[in-house]
Amino acid sequence: MGFSFKAGLKLGTAIGCLMVSGQAWAQEAAATDKSGGVEEIVVTARGRNEKLQDAPVAVTAFSSQSIEDKKIQGASDFLSSTPNISINQSQSAGVSFITVRGVSQVRNGESPVAVMIDGVQQVTSRQLTQDLFDLDRIEVLRGPQGALYGRNAIGGAIVITTKKPSKTLEGSASIGVGRGDDYHGRFSLSGPIAGDALRFRVSGSYRNLGGYYTNLHLNKKVDGVNDLNLRGQLYAELSPAFTADLKVQYGRTSGGADNFQFQPAKFDPAKSCFLDPVNPFGGPAPNANLVVRSFCATNLGYNRRDTFQTSLKLQYNAGFATFTNVLAYDRVKEYIQGDQFPYTASVDVFGIFDGTQTQFEDVKAISDEFRIASPDNQPFRWMVGTYYLDTKRFISTTTGDDNNLGIVPIYRTPAFTSTINPTLSFLADNNHNKAWALFGNVAYDVTDRLELSFAGRYDKDQRQQFILPNQTGSLPTGCSATTTNLCINRNSYHLFQPKFTAKYKVADNFNLFGSWGVGFRSGQFNQSGVAAAAQAVGVNGVSDVVKQEEARTFELGFKSGLLDNRLHFNGTFYSTIDKNPLYFVFIGSIGAQVLVNIDKVQSTGFELEAQARLAPGLDAFANYGYTHSRIKAYAVNPSLIGNETPYVPTSTWAAGLQYKGNLSDSLAVFGLVDVEHHGKQFWDPENTTARNGYEVAKVRFGFQHPDGKWSLIGTVNNLFDKKYNAEWVLGGFAQPGMPRTWSIDFNVKF
């Protein structure tokens, strides 16, 4: 196959055997059943309740207890420790990039995973990085899940379940302090309103962070955060068979943003933070391993994100089937402003560089899913349903002239005549997208050991882009302020996504499974005019229209319970052919963020996961993922065929130990140590520079009540203060990752 599969397999097996452990300790709360083994968690990965070890899909899950033990409060906290998945957060609160088994996400592109929260699919990737709180379970599915979750589940799915309203009054609260003037708190309160028939739950989180990194020119922190999140829920049993679940959630995040360095910038040795006037771009060669943790921009970056969601879930059990309808409304707004490259204290370099830039996005969406499912406890199981999504999205991107007077916020209207910060370039468009789907799946127990299943879904995504006539980029032919009917681009994307799965129970604690499936990520529009702008600066292959992406994956796996169920050891091998994956190009002169298709990529690899109860209260865990991903076709530059696929780490692994032990009837000790490995990866098809693999370690230690009534625990992330770039873009645009941080948290439950 042309890759070191044997070497990777030996290393992964060694990790699994040496640790006798696995990631799923968290998934199953590291609890024991009556025989002393690891207790199973029930997952809903296939839309039904089933044991994690019985589900014929590569899924890593986290229970509410493990979420608390590992202090999972954001997407990166669980994705970075899941095999063959990586996440990079950069630029602003809402910008993140996920890679799953060689299928990647790029800036402004659709996510490669479907994200479901309480049955509602998130409508934009800017929602993924919201604070996570008051959670019951997290499930991470790898491999194409389009047959179940639809478009954009090309690489997998994330299923998040929040805690439900309780029948008795209960609550929790926590407060904490940490490095960087970090003050934070959380709360939840739940109980009955009118007996068991009507129940409520309210919860929230708040964080105020001063920041870790400093702008040397302004002597101010650049990465502060102020974050507030609130959620309210009402659950009503309208009859023994009919329930209603109403949820409302609001989030507001503000703080620093756009904290990049341009590596080739050469600074004036006599004037800190200012460019060398003789040779301003004669600095270091672009290098993904060159990490600088200080900044020099003229203006502090600023970011604000507002999210709102309300949903209503109605469910009726008719005996022969359960009818479920989930209706939701989402609103997500995010604004970013900051210096333009090369992000220094100099302004108007060569008259066009080191000005200002802004971006604003406003998304409104209404979605509805209706499904009918047979009971779970029968040999033949089926489900059918429909899905509809109506999305309106506005986006504007600008550059401006920096007069050292600050940045004028630009949302929908440019400020060409401003004397403070005149707009130089303005790209803006309104998008109206309508998507619908029909789906169904069946599963049949051929024998008490063999299950065969088939799922299929047809998705269609119709997109319309209206380009504002006053933008500075190129316009569609005939488009003007008086002929706005000619300012519209239209396109549609569609695909049928089948998935075949077989599961065979070799023994009570050993299952084999295999599947073949198709995933689909919708195409989209670049901002109008970026193709011409790219051509002007010598960037080839850019189009104003982005093609849809299709992935076909074959996988084989096993799940086992060994040593009287004290050890769970699972593994999966997969191979994916990915047509039209995306690559990101940044055109600094106009602040344009551009998506480009690569024709074909092939990714092959495997994952190993294990978990073990080593002794009462002592658990170990480890996982290993390996991906061999190569460009197989690229019409823009055929010489790059055979290069490594950008954004794809060669390997990932995580391993660690957790201990809980009682010191007395009222006092227990808690400790956790884990290490995550992020493998070598390139950032562009040319493979100009790779970020080397690195490890980060986490340590948690403290005391708690044996029954979990309270806890006082300290946490250190990135224990050895490893320096790495969270993002690197061709040309030398870099943003450093998180430094070593610490926090102390007090939690109480009542």
Secondary structure, DSSP 8 states (H G I E B T S, - for coil): --S-HHHHHHHHHHHHHHHT--THHHHTTT-B-TTSSB---EE-TTSS-EEGGG-SS-EEEEEHHHHHHTT--SHHHHHTTSTTEEEEE-SSTT-EEEEETTEE--TTS--SEEEEETTEE-SSGGGTTS---SEEEEEEEES--HHHH-TT-SSEEEEEEE----SS-EEEEEEEEETTTEEEEEEEEEEEEETTTEEEEEEEEEEEE--S-EETTTTEES--EEEEEEEEEEEEEEETTEEEEEEEEEEEEEE-----EETT--B-TTSTTSB-SS-TT-S----TT-----B--SS--EEEEEEEEEEEEEEEE-SS-EEEEEEEEEEEEEEEEEE-TT-SS--SBTTTBS-EEEEEEEEEEEEEEEEEE--SSSSEEEEEEEEEEEEEEEEEEEEE---SS-----SSS--TT-SSS-EEEEEEEEEEEEEEEEEEEEEEESSSSEEEEEEEEEEEEEEEEEE-TT-SS---TT--TT-GGGSEEEEEEEEEEEEEEEEEEEETTEEEEEEEEEEEE--EE--TTHHHHHHHTT--S--SEE--EEEEEEEEEEEEEETTTTEEEEEEEEEEEEES-EEEEEETTTTEEEEEE-SEEEEEEEEEEEEEEEETTEEEEEEEEEEEEEEEE-TT-GGGTTSB-TT--SEEEEEEEEEEEESSSS-EEEEEEEEEEE--EESSTT---EE--EEEEEEEEEEE-TTSSEEEEEEEESTT----EEEEETTTEEEE----EEEEEEEEE-
